[in-house]
Every structure is written in C-alpha cells, then in structure tokens.
Amino acid sequence: MNFGESISTCMGKYFTFSGRASRSEYWWFYLFATIVPWGGQIVSSTMYTTGDPMVNLLPTIISLAFLFPILAAGSRRLHDIGKSGWWQLISITIIGLIPLIIWLASDTKASGDKYSQ
C-alpha cells in the first residue's frame, strides 16, 4: 500500500476499529498524521506571534482530528498480528511504548484468527 492509498483507507475507516491493517497502511498513515500538525504549526506560527495563545490552536485541532483515525488504524494493526486493539492502552505507561512499537512493526500473522474479516 502506498502513501495516498493509506491516507484514503484510514480516513475512510475513521471509526472502524475492527478488521486488519497492514504495516505499510499503518506506518504511512502515522507519518501523515505526524507531518500534518507540523505543517499546521508552521502556518499558525506565521499568523500569530510567539506569546499569543492562539499559536497552538490550529495544530491542536489538527491533532485531535487525527486522534480517532490513528487509534482505529493502530487497533486494526494490532489485530493483524493477532492482538487485541486494547493493547494500545499500554502506551499510557512510558515503558509500554517499547513492546507496542515492536508489535506495530511486526510481520502480519497468518489469517484464521478471530480478527480476520
């Protein structure tokens, strides 16, 4: 899956937490969801001065708009390796990020498990 397909798939499945997502689908969309708020920050910083509280409004709104799609894509990615999407909650603990990143970067598990479509 390429960059554009990943974005259209993940935004099309905005609240879809079931099913599976390939590694490329997840990581391309994660890259997009990381870069766009940075662009919003650049635009916002040109419109407002540094001390203005409005300078962080645009990137915050953009990040919140991507919250559910990135959680849904992460859940589908974890389903692809045979884990529940609820495992994303371990990212609340700092040490939990390590196994979560390893799982998100793992190879696809063969189909036939309970998360198959």
C-alpha positions as CSV (number, residue, x, y, z in Angstrom):
1,M,0.0,0.0,0.0
2,N,1.4,3.4,-0.9
3,F,1.2,6.7,0.9
4,G,-2.0,8.0,-0.8
5,E,-3.9,4.7,-0.5
6,S,-3.0,4.6,3.2
7,I,-4.4,8.0,3.8
8,S,-7.7,7.4,2.0
9,T,-8.1,4.0,3.6
10,C,-7.5,5.2,7.1
11,M,-9.6,8.3,6.8
12,G,-12.4,6.3,5.2
13,K,-12.3,4.0,8.2
14,Y,-12.4,6.9,10.7
15,F,-14.2,5.0,13.4
16,T,-13.6,1.4,12.2
17,F,-11.8,-0.5,15.0
18,S,-12.5,-3.9,13.5
19,G,-10.6,-5.7,10.8
20,R,-6.9,-5.7,9.9
21,A,-4.3,-3.1,8.7
22,S,-1.0,-3.9,7.0
23,R,2.2,-2.5,8.3
24,S,2.5,-0.1,5.4
25,E,-1.1,1.1,5.8
26,Y,-0.4,1.9,9.5
27,W,3.0,3.5,9.2
28,W,2.3,5.6,6.1
29,F,-0.8,7.0,7.9
30,Y,1.1,7.5,11.1
31,L,3.7,9.5,9.1
32,F,0.9,11.6,7.5
33,A,-0.8,12.2,10.9
34,T,2.5,13.4,12.3
35,I,3.5,15.7,9.5
36,V,0.2,17.5,9.0
37,P,0.1,19.0,12.5
38,W,3.7,20.2,12.0
39,G,2.5,22.0,8.9
40,G,-0.3,23.5,10.9
41,Q,2.2,24.7,13.4
42,I,4.3,26.4,10.7
43,V,1.2,28.1,9.3
44,S,0.0,29.1,12.8
45,S,3.4,30.5,13.7
46,T,3.4,32.7,10.7
47,M,-0.1,34.1,11.6
48,Y,0.5,34.7,15.3
49,T,3.3,35.9,17.5
50,T,5.1,33.5,19.8
51,G,3.4,34.7,23.0
52,D,-0.1,34.6,21.6
53,P,-2.2,31.7,23.0
54,M,-3.7,31.2,19.5
55,V,-0.4,29.9,18.1
56,N,-1.1,26.4,19.3
57,L,-4.8,26.3,18.3
58,L,-4.5,25.0,14.7
59,P,-2.0,22.2,15.4
60,T,-4.1,21.1,18.4
61,I,-7.3,21.0,16.4
62,I,-5.5,19.0,13.6
63,S,-4.0,16.6,16.1
64,L,-7.4,16.0,17.7
65,A,-8.9,15.4,14.3
66,F,-6.4,12.6,13.8
67,L,-6.9,11.0,17.2
68,F,-9.6,8.5,16.3
69,P,-8.2,7.5,12.9
70,I,-4.8,6.8,14.4
71,L,-6.3,4.8,17.3
72,A,-8.5,2.9,14.8
73,A,-5.6,2.1,12.5
74,G,-3.5,1.0,15.5
75,S,-6.3,-1.3,16.6
76,R,-6.5,-2.8,13.2
77,R,-2.7,-3.1,13.0
78,L,-2.7,-5.0,16.3
79,H,-5.5,-7.3,15.0
80,D,-3.2,-8.0,12.1
81,I,-0.6,-9.5,14.4
82,G,-3.2,-11.4,16.5
83,K,-3.5,-9.0,19.4
84,S,-6.4,-7.0,20.8
85,G,-6.6,-3.3,20.0
86,W,-6.9,-2.6,23.7
87,W,-3.2,-3.3,24.0
88,Q,-2.7,0.3,22.8
89,L,-3.5,1.3,26.4
90,I,-0.1,0.2,27.5
91,S,1.3,3.3,25.8
92,I,0.0,5.2,28.8
93,T,3.0,3.9,30.6
94,I,6.2,5.1,29.1
95,I,7.8,1.6,29.3
96,G,4.7,0.2,27.5
97,L,5.7,2.1,24.3
98,I,8.6,-0.3,23.7
99,P,6.5,-3.5,23.2
100,L,3.8,-1.6,21.4
101,I,6.2,-0.2,18.8
102,I,7.7,-3.7,18.4
103,W,4.2,-5.1,17.8
104,L,3.2,-2.4,15.4
105,A,6.3,-3.1,13.4
106,S,5.9,-6.9,13.4
107,D,5.1,-9.1,10.4
108,T,1.5,-10.0,9.7
109,K,0.2,-13.1,11.4
110,A,-1.4,-15.7,9.2
111,S,-5.1,-15.4,8.8
112,G,-7.5,-17.7,10.5
113,D,-7.6,-16.0,13.9
114,K,-10.6,-14.2,15.4
115,Y,-9.6,-10.8,13.9
116,S,-9.9,-12.0,10.2
117,Q,-12.5,-10.3,8.1
